[in-house]
Amino acid sequence: MRHNALYTILFSGAVCVACAVLVSSAAVSLKENQLRNAALDKQRNVLFAAGLAQTGEDLDASEVQRRFEGIRSVVIDLRTGERTDIDPTGFDQAKAAKDPATSREAPQNRASVRRLPDHALVYEIMDGDEPSTAVVPIEGYGLWSTLYGFLAVGQDGNTIEGITYYQHGETPGLGGEVDNPNWKSLWPGRKIYGAAGEPAIRVIKGTAGSPADAPHEVDGLTGATITSNGVTSMLDFWLGDSGFKTYLRQFQEGQAL
Ligand SMILES: Cc1cc2nc3c(=O)[nH]c(=O)nc-3n(C[C@H](O)[C@H](O)[C@H](O)COP(=O)(O)O)c2cc1C
């Protein structure tokens, strides 16, 4: 059977509209699921950083929930380091960093962080009534992408307990080795701050040695010096005066109770 040109155009148009409606309604209906999964993945990574879960462990939502029972989510004021009574449930740090009313321009930094939120969401691992570990968010540019992760810091506000990245676009096998459990296992026990109280922890080119021998150094990622330097830069920024240094000092003094 032969059709004229108008019929062909109308038919193709109808197919396009039907497909567009199908794809966009799928995207809208899945959006909530995606957001929930992203939030769950972040929570899993808080657990990984704090050593409350091992990489590779299959943690479903209820297990994450169970392990989060001993964790306090707190919104702190980045300018003073003090805890606030802002409800952490609805707090979106990335959104706060974009809104001029709740953020300011970041000082010049090598991590390419442009805006600093006034507030930040941190996680305190409780040992009874006392927080024993603080997990703080970190982010900064590597080679291709912004890396987003968490750093866990011990009660002294100085000893690293773990690091994880939950989102980045670095090359698998090169910068993507930030996800390698062997590399992450090099971090616990290293110290953040130098003698003058400045962030001194850095990823070097080559091999660093044990935390006792090289408390402020971590092995570089082979063939990925740019990503390695990105990790150093983001720690330098987020653990410094504009970042979590004031909060960690109060955490160490027990004031963050
Ligand atoms: C396709 C491709 C992907 C790369 N991906 C990364 C990367 O993710 N991170 C990184 O630091 N370097 C990456 N590099 C290498 C950098 O260009 C650069 O050579 C390297 O960071 C230098 O590190 P090195 O001195 O340890 O070799 C990539 C190179 C190529 C060709």
The ligand as an SDF file (V2000), in Angstrom:
LIG
                    3D

 31 33  0  0  0  0  0  0  0  0999 V2000
   43.6930    9.1410   27.8630 C   0  0  0  0  0  0  0  0  0  0  0  0
   44.4630    9.6640   29.0580 C   0  0  0  0  0  0  0  0  0  0  0  0
   43.8380    9.7170   30.2700 C   0  0  0  0  0  0  0  0  0  0  0  0
   44.5080   10.2110   31.3900 C   0  0  0  0  0  0  0  0  0  0  0  0
   43.8650   10.2750   32.5890 N   0  0  0  0  0  0  0  0  0  0  0  0
   44.5080   10.8020   33.6600 C   0  0  0  0  0  0  0  0  0  0  0  0
   43.8470   10.9330   34.9140 C   0  0  0  0  0  0  0  0  0  0  0  0
   42.6880   10.5440   35.1170 O   0  0  0  0  0  0  0  0  0  0  0  0
   44.5440   11.5230   35.9260 N   0  0  0  0  0  0  0  0  0  0  0  0
   45.8210   11.9660   35.7740 C   0  0  0  0  0  0  0  0  0  0  0  0
   46.3820   12.5200   36.7260 O   0  0  0  0  0  0  0  0  0  0  0  0
   46.4740   11.8060   34.6230 N   0  0  0  0  0  0  0  0  0  0  0  0
   45.8630   11.2480   33.5570 C   0  0  0  0  0  0  0  0  0  0  0  0
   46.5160   11.1150   32.3890 N   0  0  0  0  0  0  0  0  0  0  0  0
   47.9470   11.4150   32.3390 C   0  0  0  0  0  0  0  0  0  0  0  0
   48.2140   12.9070   32.3880 C   0  0  0  0  0  0  0  0  0  0  0  0
   48.0400   13.4500   31.1260 O   0  0  0  0  0  0  0  0  0  0  0  0
   49.6590   13.1420   32.8500 C   0  0  0  0  0  0  0  0  0  0  0  0
   50.5280   12.5740   31.9340 O   0  0  0  0  0  0  0  0  0  0  0  0
   49.8950   12.5100   34.2000 C   0  0  0  0  0  0  0  0  0  0  0  0
   49.0240   13.0270   35.1480 O   0  0  0  0  0  0  0  0  0  0  0  0
   51.3060   12.7680   34.6670 C   0  0  0  0  0  0  0  0  0  0  0  0
   51.5310   11.8890   35.7610 O   0  0  0  0  0  0  0  0  0  0  0  0
   52.8860   11.1080   35.9550 P   0  0  0  0  0  0  0  0  0  0  0  0
   53.9430   12.1760   36.0590 O   0  0  0  0  0  0  0  0  0  0  0  0
   52.7110   10.3310   37.2150 O   0  0  0  0  0  0  0  0  0  0  0  0
   53.0520   10.2410   34.7410 O   0  0  0  0  0  0  0  0  0  0  0  0
   45.8590   10.6380   31.2640 C   0  0  0  0  0  0  0  0  0  0  0  0
   46.4800   10.5660   30.0090 C   0  0  0  0  0  0  0  0  0  0  0  0
   45.7970   10.0920   28.9350 C   0  0  0  0  0  0  0  0  0  0  0  0
   46.4950   10.0390   27.6040 C   0  0  0  0  0  0  0  0  0  0  0  0
  1  2  1  0
  2  3  1  0
  2 30  2  0
  3  4  2  0
  4  5  1  0
  4 28  1  0
  5  6  2  0
  6  7  1  0
  6 13  1  0
  7  8  2  0
  7  9  1  0
  9 10  1  0
 10 11  2  0
 10 12  1  0
 12 13  2  0
 13 14  1  0
 14 15  1  0
 14 28  1  0
 15 16  1  0
 16 17  1  0
 16 18  1  0
 18 19  1  0
 18 20  1  0
 20 21  1  0
 20 22  1  0
 22 23  1  0
 23 24  1  0
 24 25  2  0
 24 26  1  0
 24 27  1  0
 28 29  2  0
 29 30  1  0
 30 31  1  0
M  END
$$$$
